Amino acid sequence: MITRKTAIETPEQVVEHLRSLIAEAERTLGTNIGEGAEDKLSSLRERLVDMKEKVEDGLGVAREKIVIGAKQTDTAIRAHPYESLAIALGVGVLLGALLRRNN
């Protein structure tokens, strides 16, 4: 279970951060590696580690939500098996009719 209190970012924000990190890495590697390169690379490494932790936290939260949703779905199906079967049958018939009509 995640106990670290970090701000959860949206997937779009994480992708934007990764893009900026990659762009900065390309600029750093494309420039003259010499003076100040150690500081830039260590700063870049720290930011990459932070982003990795944020992505791992996000994946952990998503995994927990999926497990909770699966348990709730299982409980609902077990509480109302015939209704669940009827809904699944109805959805299957509708999808089959739509797919058959398109072909």
C-alpha positions in Angstrom: 0.0 0.0 0.0 1.3 3.5 -0.9 2.0 5.6 2.2 4.0 8.3 0.5 2.1 11.6 0.2 3.0 12.9 -3.2 0.8 14.9 -5.5 -0.7 12.6 -8.1 -0.4 14.0 -11.5 -2.6 13.3 -14.5 -1.1 11.0 -17.2 -0.9 14.0 -19.5 1.2 15.9 -17.0 3.5 12.9 -16.5 4.0 12.6 -20.3 4.7 16.3 -20.6 7.3 16.0 -17.8 8.9 13.1 -19.6 9.0 15.0 -22.8 10.7 18.0 -21.2 13.2 15.7 -19.5 14.0 14.0 -22.8 14.4 17.3 -24.6 16.7 18.6 -21.9 18.7 15.4 -22.1 19.1 15.8 -25.8 20.2 19.4 -25.4 22.7 18.4 -22.7 24.1 15.7 -24.8 24.1 17.8 -28.0 26.0 20.6 -26.4 29.7 20.7 -25.6 30.1 18.3 -22.7 32.6 20.0 -20.5 32.1 22.7 -18.0 28.9 22.3 -16.0 28.1 19.0 -17.5 28.4 17.1 -14.2 25.9 19.5 -12.6 23.4 19.2 -15.5 23.7 15.5 -15.6 23.2 15.0 -11.9 20.2 17.4 -12.0 18.8 15.4 -14.9 19.3 12.1 -13.1 17.5 13.5 -10.0 14.5 14.6 -12.1 14.4 11.2 -13.9 14.4 9.4 -10.5 11.6 11.7 -9.3 9.6 11.0 -12.5 10.2 7.3 -12.2 8.8 7.4 -8.6 5.8 9.4 -9.7 5.0 6.9 -12.5 5.4 4.0 -10.1 3.1 5.7 -7.6 0.6 6.3 -10.3 0.7 2.7 -11.4 0.3 1.5 -7.8 -2.8 3.7 -7.4 -4.2 2.5 -10.7 -3.6 -1.1 -9.7 -5.3 -0.6 -6.4 -8.4 1.0 -8.1 -8.6 -1.9 -10.6 -8.5 -4.5 -7.8 -11.2 -2.6 -5.8 -13.3 -2.3 -9.0 -12.9 -6.0 -9.7 -13.9 -7.0 -6.2 -17.0 -4.7 -6.4 -18.0 -6.2 -9.7 -17.5 -9.7 -8.4 -19.7 -8.9 -5.4 -22.4 -7.4 -7.6 -22.4 -10.4 -9.9 -22.6 -12.8 -7.0 -25.5 -10.8 -5.5 -27.5 -10.7 -8.7 -26.4 -13.6 -10.9 -29.5 -13.7 -13.2 -29.6 -10.0 -13.7 -25.9 -10.0 -14.6 -26.4 -12.8 -17.0 -29.3 -11.0 -18.7 -27.3 -7.8 -19.0 -24.3 -9.7 -20.5 -26.6 -11.5 -23.0 -28.3 -8.2 -24.0 -25.0 -6.5 -24.6 -23.7 -9.4 -26.6 -26.8 -9.5 -28.8 -26.6 -5.7 -29.4 -22.9 -5.9 -30.3 -23.5 -8.9 -32.5 -26.3 -7.1 -34.3 -24.2 -4.0 -34.8 -21.2 -5.9 -36.1 -23.4 -8.0 -38.4 -25.0 -4.9 -39.8 -21.7 -3.2 -40.6 -20.4 -6.3 -42.5 
